[in-house]
Amino acid sequence: MILLSNISLQFGGKYLYKDLNFKINAGDRFSLVGANGTGKSSLLKIISGEIQPETGKIFKQKNVSIGYLPQENVTHKGEKLLDEVTKALTGIITLRNKEEELSDSLSQTTLTEEEKLDYISQLGEVHHRLEELDSYSADAKVQKILTGLGFTENDFYRLTDEFSGGWQMRIALAKILVSQNDILLLDEPTNHLDLDSLEWLIDFLKSYKGALFIVSHDTHFVDEITNKTLEIYLGKFNTFKGNYAAYMQYKEERDKLLAEQYEQQQKKIKETERFIERFRYKATKAKQVQSRIKQLEKIELVSLPEETGKIKINFPEAPSSGKINIELINVSKSFNENNVFTNLNFEVARGDKIAFVGPNGAGKSTLAKILAGKTEIDSGERKIGHNTVISYFSQDIADTLNPELDLVETLEEIAPDKNPVYLRNLLGSFLFSGDDVFKKAGVLSGGEKNRVALAKIFLAQSNLIILDEPTNHLDYSSKMVLQKALYNFSGSLILVSHDIDFLRPIVNEVAYIRKGKLNLFPDGIDYFLTKRQELQEDEQTVKRNIKDSVNVSRKDQKRIEAELRQRKYEATKDHIKKIKMFETKIEELENKKKELEAELLNTDLYHNPELMRDKNTEFNKVKKELEDLIKEWEIHTTELQRIEERFN
């Protein structure tokens, strides 16, 4: 469909790529990868026609349509949301206008029979094209796409001017998905999506029939929807069959081989240089020396793979704290008429690493700000635990940077004892290289400021870190640096993120925030995804049953209610059984614990050290078993409550 022939592009006097050729065929599903600054976004702009290459040509098949989503800076004004997105149905709108014109022409009374037949023939062709484009379900499709991307029906009739930057990007994405393009060029499409919208987009793109060309650092996203990888590496294009995971396996093997080749080549170069230096002025060796010099000149140097991903930056050791870092008791929060939380109870225990997930607007960022003390609560209590020290990062915190300080000075403010080399390495891991570290904070872009603010978090002496979408504007290597550091962090974490692969090794709990409620899922992100799927399936079943029960007879209504009761029984019976078993065992152990406490308080026991030691060992064993049982009881009780809520 599209052929790039002898394409060259340079930036700042340096070629990003030169005389490169590449072809996109119908149905190709490419992930475009490469280090930051290699020209990935520029390549999308070249294909879309946004910019022209320095040399070369782009050949496109006739009538090939391209949908291009840039990474940022998209705004829409002056239209209601539904009208704005519907405008993307350009082919259908043109045909509908043509249909109206032909119908008006046919209504004229002065037409000859021949003219009537001509108009009827044209109208038939228009109707045929409208059927091919599935125009009669197009309006419903627009609403379905908007809903999938997180907009509500109330949003449909709001002016686009009212939506913030992240939602503006969703509007742009909706228009591209609606417009039935042959090729989609998407530059970081997941940056402004929540987990629900991300999963919806994955499902949508899996069934998309056109070609995909995607730049994204969300590895879960690209693994799900692409089957080829195009790498920009050392100014060349390398194509691989397989998704991002397969590419990374290849890259690891290639980088290892390159490192070995580099080492062998350097060894050979040094040996040759030593020979030249040793015999440079010896006449009998002049011919050999000249030969070795020519050899050196002809050597094509092996380039080492990037080292960014191997930079090791760790958080300082977290200060010791109490068992509970922070606790919210009956907290309520509203914004005007929007009631976000009512009587919410939540706590972060020492060592917890919790992901906040849920639809946009559900209150994830609000809850993060409440915990960080950045947003006042309307009622309830926010209790800080003993010696809890909080660090907080959000997308707007970058505005607090001092515009007059350069990047090294910005970090020195918070860590004056750190070596400048360490600070430059830290900035390097967040994509600031060379003289970039001496830029003033005031001249940085929004994304660059976010990366500096994130680097500051690394230097804070805290034991509770709260991060709101920390991976936006980071490339893969920087994400890996951050991921490893958070995994090794000895304190507690709250992470607001939709990046599943980023969260997977870090978090041990997931807080699902939806409709003003918070449900905790133990055992990490994969356990949550499994339970979330079950939750959605049960919700759909309940909704269908409720819908089917409308206008049915009392007899049928009783049958449906009985079926729902049976489903509820089947879903809850194992949990109820286990909870009863745990409660019986807990009661036994609590009684045993009381008996042992009484015995240990008996002063006569101190005259028998061996017996006292045995009793103390037994007491600790009972206490540990009791704590473990209570934890299991809490897990099953929480799960039971969650299931029961689905049937209420």
QUIWOPE-V409108 format. One record per residue. N is the residue number from 1. RES is the residue in three letters. D_FIRST is the distance of its C-alpha to the first C-alpha in Angstrom with 1 decimal. Layout:
N,RES,D_FIRST / N,RES,D_FIRST
This chain:
1,MET,0.0 / 2,ILE,3.8 / 3,LEU,6.9 / 4,LEU,10.3 / 5,SER,13.0 / 6,ASN,16.7 / 7,ILE,16.6 / 8,SER,20.1 / 9,LEU,21.8 / 10,GLN,25.4 / 11,PHE,27.7 / 12,GLY,31.4 / 13,GLY,31.5 / 14,LYS,29.8 / 15,TYR,26.3 / 16,LEU,24.1 / 17,TYR,21.8 / 18,LYS,21.9 / 19,ASP,19.7 / 20,LEU,17.1 / 21,ASN,13.9 / 22,PHE,11.1 / 23,LYS,7.6 / 24,ILE,6.0 / 25,ASN,5.2 / 26,ALA,6.1 / 27,GLY,9.7 / 28,ASP,10.0 / 29,ARG,13.1 / 30,PHE,14.0 / 31,SER,17.3 / 32,LEU,17.6 / 33,VAL,21.2 / 34,GLY,23.7 / 35,ALA,27.1 / 36,ASN,27.8 / 37,GLY,27.1 / 38,THR,24.5 / 39,GLY,21.9 / 40,LYS,19.8 / 41,SER,20.1 / 42,SER,19.6 / 43,LEU,16.2 / 44,LEU,15.1 / 45,LYS,16.7 / 46,ILE,15.0 / 47,ILE,11.4 / 48,SER,12.9 / 49,GLY,14.8 / 50,GLU,18.1 / 51,ILE,19.2 / 52,GLN,18.6 / 53,PRO,18.7 / 54,GLU,21.9 / 55,THR,20.3 / 56,GLY,16.9 / 57,LYS,13.9 / 58,ILE,10.5 / 59,PHE,8.2 / 60,LYS,5.8 / 61,GLN,5.2 / 62,LYS,8.6 / 63,ASN,9.8 / 64,VAL,7.1 / 65,SER,9.9 / 66,ILE,10.6 / 67,GLY,13.9 / 68,TYR,15.7 / 69,LEU,19.1 / 70,PRO,21.2 / 71,GLN,24.0 / 72,GLU,26.8 / 73,ASN,28.4 / 74,VAL,27.1 / 75,THR,29.7 / 76,HIS,30.1 / 77,LYS,33.3 / 78,GLY,35.2 / 79,GLU,33.7 / 80,LYS,34.6 / 81,LEU,32.2 / 82,LEU,31.3 / 83,ASP,30.9 / 84,GLU,28.7 / 85,VAL,26.2 / 86,THR,26.4 / 87,LYS,25.3 / 88,ALA,21.7 / 89,LEU,21.7 / 90,THR,20.8 / 91,GLY,19.6 / 92,ILE,22.6 / 93,ILE,25.0 / 94,THR,24.1 / 95,LEU,24.7 / 96,ARG,27.9 / 97,ASN,29.2 / 98,LYS,28.5 / 99,GLU,30.4 / 100,GLU,33.3 / 101,GLU,33.5 / 102,LEU,33.6 / 103,SER,36.2 / 104,ASP,38.3 / 105,SER,38.2 / 106,LEU,39.2 / 107,SER,42.2 / 108,GLN,43.7 / 109,THR,46.9 / 110,THR,46.8 / 111,LEU,43.8 / 112,THR,44.3 / 113,GLU,43.4 / 114,GLU,40.6 / 115,GLU,39.1 / 116,LYS,39.4 / 117,LEU,37.5 / 118,ASP,34.7 / 119,TYR,34.4 / 120,ILE,34.6 / 121,SER,31.8 / 122,GLN,29.6 / 123,LEU,30.6 / 124,GLY,29.8 / 125,GLU,26.2 / 126,VAL,26.0 / 127,HIS,27.5 / 128,HIS,25.1 / 129,ARG,22.0 / 130,LEU,23.9 / 131,GLU,24.5 / 132,GLU,20.9 / 133,LEU,20.2 / 134,ASP,23.3 / 135,SER,24.9 / 136,TYR,28.4 / 137,SER,27.8 / 138,ALA,25.6 / 139,ASP,28.6 / 140,ALA,29.7 / 141,LYS,26.2 / 142,VAL,26.5 / 143,GLN,30.0 / 144,LYS,28.9 / 145,ILE,26.2 / 146,LEU,28.8 / 147,THR,31.4 / 148,GLY,29.2 / 149,LEU,28.7 / 150,GLY,32.5 / 151,PHE,33.4 / 152,THR,36.5 / 153,GLU,37.3 / 154,ASN,39.7 / 155,ASP,36.9 / 156,PHE,35.0 / 157,TYR,37.6 / 158,ARG,38.0 / 159,LEU,36.8 / 160,THR,33.8 / 161,ASP,36.2 / 162,GLU,38.2 / 163,PHE,35.6 / 164,SER,35.6 / 165,GLY,32.9 / 166,GLY,31.7 / 167,TRP,31.6 / 168,GLN,29.8 / 169,MET,26.9 / 170,ARG,27.1 / 171,ILE,26.9 / 172,ALA,23.7 / 173,LEU,22.2 / 174,ALA,23.5 / 175,LYS,21.9 / 176,ILE,18.4 / 177,LEU,19.1 / 178,VAL,20.5 / 179,SER,17.9 / 180,GLN,15.5 / 181,ASN,12.3 / 182,ASP,8.9 / 183,ILE,8.9 / 184,LEU,12.4 / 185,LEU,13.7 / 186,LEU,17.3 / 187,ASP,20.0 / 188,GLU,23.1 / 189,PRO,22.8 / 190,THR,26.0 / 191,ASN,28.4 / 192,HIS,30.0 / 193,LEU,29.9 / 194,ASP,32.9 / 195,LEU,32.9 / 196,ASP,32.8 / 197,SER,29.8 / 198,LEU,28.0 / 199,GLU,28.6 / 200,TRP,27.5 / 201,LEU,24.2 / 202,ILE,23.7 / 203,ASP,24.4 / 204,PHE,22.1 / 205,LEU,19.0 / 206,LYS,20.0 / 207,SER,19.5 / 208,TYR,16.3 / 209,LYS,13.7 / 210,GLY,10.5 / 211,ALA,9.2 / 212,LEU,12.1 / 213,PHE,12.8 / 214,ILE,16.6 / 215,VAL,19.5 / 216,SER,22.7 / 217,HIS,26.1 / 218,ASP,26.9 / 219,THR,26.7 / 220,HIS,27.5 / 221,PHE,24.6 / 222,VAL,21.9 / 223,ASP,23.6 / 224,GLU,23.5 / 225,ILE,19.9 / 226,THR,17.9 / 227,ASN,17.9 / 228,LYS,16.5 / 229,THR,17.8 / 230,LEU,16.8 / 231,GLU,20.1 / 232,ILE,20.9 / 233,TYR,24.3 / 234,LEU,26.5 / 235,GLY,23.8 / 236,LYS,21.5 / 237,PHE,18.4 / 238,ASN,19.4 / 239,THR,17.3 / 240,PHE,19.3 / 241,LYS,18.9 / 242,GLY,20.8 / 243,ASN,21.5 / 244,TYR,23.4 / 245,ALA,26.7 / 246,ALA,25.7 / 247,TYR,24.5 / 248,MET,27.8 / 249,GLN,29.8 / 250,TYR,28.1 / 251,LYS,28.6 / 252,GLU,32.2 / 253,GLU,32.8 / 254,ARG,31.1 / 255,ASP,33.1 / 256,LYS,36.3 / 257,LEU,35.7 / 258,LEU,34.9 / 259,ALA,38.1 / 260,GLU,40.0 / 261,GLN,38.6 / 262,TYR,39.3 / 263,GLU,42.9 / 264,GLN,43.5 / 265,GLN,42.2 / 266,GLN,44.3 / 267,LYS,47.3 / 268,LYS,46.8 / 269,ILE,46.4 / 270,LYS,49.6 / 271,GLU,51.5 / 272,THR,50.4 / 273,GLU,51.4 / 274,ARG,54.7 / 275,PHE,55.4 / 276,ILE,54.7 / 277,GLU,57.0 / 278,ARG,59.7 / 279,PHE,59.9 / 280,ARG,58.6 / 281,TYR,62.1 / 282,LYS,63.4 / 283,ALA,63.6 / 284,THR,63.5 / 285,LYS,60.1 / 286,ALA,58.5 / 287,LYS,56.3 / 288,GLN,55.0 / 289,VAL,54.5 / 290,GLN,52.4 / 291,SER,50.4 / 292,ARG,49.7 / 293,ILE,48.8 / 294,LYS,46.2 / 295,GLN,44.9 / 296,LEU,44.4 / 297,GLU,42.6 / 298,LYS,40.1 / 299,ILE,39.4 / 300,GLU,35.9 / 301,LEU,36.7 / 302,VAL,35.3 / 303,SER,34.1 / 304,LEU,35.3 / 305,PRO,33.0 / 306,GLU,33.4 / 307,GLU,36.7 / 308,THR,36.0 / 309,GLY,35.7 / 310,LYS,39.0 / 311,ILE,41.0 / 312,LYS,43.6 / 313,ILE,44.8 / 314,ASN,47.2 / 315,PHE,48.9 / 316,PRO,52.6 / 317,GLU,54.8 / 318,ALA,55.1 / 319,PRO,58.7 / 320,SER,60.6 / 321,SER,60.7 / 322,GLY,62.3 / 323,LYS,60.9 / 324,ILE,59.2 / 325,ASN,57.2 / 326,ILE,56.8 / 327,GLU,57.6 / 328,LEU,56.8 / 329,ILE,59.5 / 330,ASN,59.1 / 331,VAL,56.7 / 332,SER,55.5 / 333,LYS,53.1 / 334,SER,51.9 / 335,PHE,50.2 / 336,ASN,51.8 / 337,GLU,51.2 / 338,ASN,48.6 / 339,ASN,50.5 / 340,VAL,48.6 / 341,PHE,51.2 / 342,THR,54.6 / 343,ASN,57.1 / 344,LEU,54.5 / 345,ASN,55.9 / 346,PHE,54.0 / 347,GLU,55.0 / 348,VAL,53.5 / 349,ALA,55.6 / 350,ARG,56.0 / 351,GLY,53.0 / 352,ASP,50.8 / 353,LYS,47.1 / 354,ILE,45.6 / 355,ALA,42.1 / 356,PHE,42.0 / 357,VAL,39.2 / 358,GLY,38.6 / 359,PRO,36.9 / 360,ASN,36.7 / 361,GLY,40.0 / 362,ALA,42.0 / 363,GLY,44.0 / 364,LYS,42.7 / 365,SER,42.9 / 366,THR,46.1 / 367,LEU,47.7 / 368,ALA,46.6 / 369,LYS,48.3 / 370,ILE,51.4 / 371,LEU,51.8 / 372,ALA,51.3 / 373,GLY,53.9 / 374,LYS,51.5 / 375,THR,51.9 / 376,GLU,55.3 / 377,ILE,55.9 / 378,ASP,57.7 / 379,SER,60.0 / 380,GLY,60.6 / 381,GLU,61.0 / 382,ARG,58.8 / 383,LYS,60.8 / 384,ILE,60.0 / 385,GLY,61.2 / 386,HIS,63.5 / 387,ASN,62.1 / 388,THR,58.5 / 389,VAL,56.6 / 390,ILE,53.2 / 391,SER,50.2 / 392,TYR,47.5 / 393,PHE,44.0 / 394,SER,41.9 / 395,GLN,39.0 / 396,ASP,41.6 / 397,ILE,44.2 / 398,ALA,42.6 / 399,ASP,44.3 / 400,THR,47.6 / 401,LEU,46.9 / 402,ASN,49.4 / 403,PRO,47.4 / 404,GLU,49.9 / 405,LEU,49.6 / 406,ASP,47.1 / 407,LEU,45.3 / 408,VAL,47.9 / 409,GLU,50.7 / 410,THR,49.0 / 411,LEU,49.1 / 412,GLU,52.6 / 413,GLU,53.8 / 414,ILE,53.4 / 415,ALA,54.1 / 416,PRO,56.6 / 417,ASP,57.7 / 418,LYS,54.3 / 419,ASN,53.6 / 420,PRO,51.2 / 421,VAL,49.3 / 422,TYR,48.8 / 423,LEU,47.6 / 424,ARG,45.1 / 425,ASN,43.8 / 426,LEU,43.5 / 427,LEU,41.6 / 428,GLY,39.4 / 429,SER,38.4 / 430,PHE,37.2 / 431,LEU,35.0 / 432,PHE,37.7 / 433,SER,38.2 / 434,GLY,40.4 / 435,ASP,41.9 / 436,ASP,39.9 / 437,VAL,42.9 / 438,PHE,45.1 / 439,LYS,43.0 / 440,LYS,45.0 / 441,ALA,43.9 / 442,GLY,44.0 / 443,VAL,41.0 / 444,LEU,38.7 / 445,SER,35.7 / 446,GLY,36.0 / 447,GLY,34.1 / 448,GLU,36.2 / 449,LYS,39.4 / 450,ASN,38.5 / 451,ARG,38.1 / 452,VAL,41.5 / 453,ALA,43.1 / 454,LEU,41.8 / 455,ALA,43.2 / 456,LYS,46.6 / 457,ILE,46.7 / 458,PHE,46.8 / 459,LEU,50.1 / 460,ALA,51.9 / 461,GLN,54.8 / 462,SER,53.9 / 463,ASN,54.1 / 464,LEU,51.8 / 465,ILE,48.4 / 466,ILE,46.3 / 467,LEU,42.7 / 468,ASP,40.4 / 469,GLU,36.7 / 470,PRO,37.4 / 471,THR,33.9 / 472,ASN,32.0 / 473,HIS,31.1 / 474,LEU,31.8 / 475,ASP,29.5 / 476,TYR,29.7 / 477,SER,32.6 / 478,SER,34.6 / 479,LYS,34.2 / 480,MET,35.6 / 481,VAL,38.5 / 482,LEU,39.3 / 483,GLN,38.9 / 484,LYS,41.3 / 485,ALA,43.8 / 486,LEU,43.8 / 487,TYR,44.2 / 488,ASN,47.2 / 489,PHE,48.7 / 490,SER,52.2 / 491,GLY,52.4 / 492,SER,50.8 / 493,LEU,47.3 / 494,ILE,45.7 / 495,LEU,41.9 / 496,VAL,39.9 / 497,SER,36.4 / 498,HIS,33.5 / 499,ASP,32.2 / 500,ILE,33.3 / 501,ASP,32.8 / 502,PHE,34.7 / 503,LEU,37.5 / 504,ARG,37.8 / 505,PRO,40.2 / 506,ILE,42.1 / 507,VAL,43.3 / 508,ASN,46.0 / 509,GLU,46.0 / 510,VAL,43.7 / 511,ALA,44.9 / 512,TYR,43.0 / 513,ILE,43.7 / 514,ARG,43.1 / 515,LYS,45.1 / 516,GLY,47.9 / 517,LYS,48.5 / 518,LEU,48.0 / 519,ASN,47.8 / 520,LEU,48.1 / 521,PHE,46.4 / 522,PRO,47.9 / 523,ASP,46.2 / 524,GLY,43.0 / 525,ILE,39.5 / 526,ASP,38.7 / 527,TYR,41.9 / 528,PHE,41.0 / 529,LEU,37.5 / 530,THR,39.2 / 531,LYS,41.9 / 532,ARG,39.6 / 533,GLN,37.7 / 534,GLU,41.1 / 535,LEU,42.2 / 536,GLN,39.2 / 537,GLU,39.7 / 538,ASP,43.4 / 539,GLU,42.8 / 540,GLN,40.5 / 541,THR,43.2 / 542,VAL,45.9 / 543,LYS,44.1 / 544,ARG,43.4 / 545,ASN,47.0 / 546,ILE,48.2 / 547,LYS,46.1 / 548,ASP,47.3 / 549,SER,50.8 / 550,VAL,50.9 / 551,ASN,53.2 / 552,VAL,54.2 / 553,SER,57.8 / 554,ARG,60.0 / 555,LYS,60.0 / 556,ASP,56.2 / 557,GLN,56.2 / 558,LYS,58.7 / 559,ARG,56.6 / 560,ILE,53.5 / 561,GLU,55.6 / 562,ALA,57.0 / 563,GLU,53.5 / 564,LEU,52.5 / 565,ARG,55.8 / 566,GLN,55.1 / 567,ARG,51.6 / 568,LYS,53.1 / 569,TYR,55.8 / 570,GLU,53.4 / 571,ALA,51.3 / 572,THR,54.4 / 573,LYS,57.0 / 574,ASP,56.1 / 575,HIS,56.1 / 576,ILE,59.4 / 577,LYS,61.0 / 578,LYS,59.9 / 579,ILE,61.0 / 580,LYS,64.4 / 581,MET,64.8 / 582,PHE,63.9 / 583,GLU,66.3 / 584,THR,69.1 / 585,LYS,68.5 / 586,ILE,68.2 / 587,GLU,71.5 / 588,GLU,73.2 / 589,LEU,71.9 / 590,GLU,72.9 / 591,ASN,76.4 / 592,LYS,76.5 / 593,LYS,75.4 / 594,LYS,78.2 / 595,GLU,80.7 / 596,LEU,79.7 / 597,GLU,79.8 / 598,ALA,83.3 / 599,GLU,84.4 / 600,LEU,83.0 / 601,LEU,84.9 / 602,ASN,88.1 / 603,THR,90.1 / 604,ASP,91.8 / 605,LEU,88.5 / 606,TYR,88.8 / 607,HIS,91.8 / 608,ASN,89.6 / 609,PRO,86.8 / 610,GLU,85.3 / 611,LEU,85.1 / 612,MET,83.7 / 613,ARG,80.9 / 614,ASP,80.1 / 615,LYS,80.1 / 616,ASN,77.9 / 617,THR,75.4 / 618,GLU,75.4 / 619,PHE,75.0 / 620,ASN,71.9 / 621,LYS,70.4 / 622,VAL,71.0 / 623,LYS,69.6 / 624,LYS,66.4 / 625,GLU,66.0 / 626,LEU,66.7 / 627,GLU,64.0 / 628,ASP,61.4 / 629,LEU,62.4 / 630,ILE,62.2 / 631,LYS,58.6 / 632,GLU,57.6 / 633,TRP,59.4 / 634,GLU,57.5 / 635,ILE,54.1 / 636,HIS,55.0 / 637,THR,56.7 / 638,THR,53.6 / 639,GLU,51.4 / 640,LEU,53.9 / 641,GLN,53.9 / 642,ARG,50.1 / 643,ILE,50.1 / 644,GLU,53.0 / 645,GLU,51.3 / 646,ARG,48.4 / 647,PHE,50.9 / 648,ASN,53.0
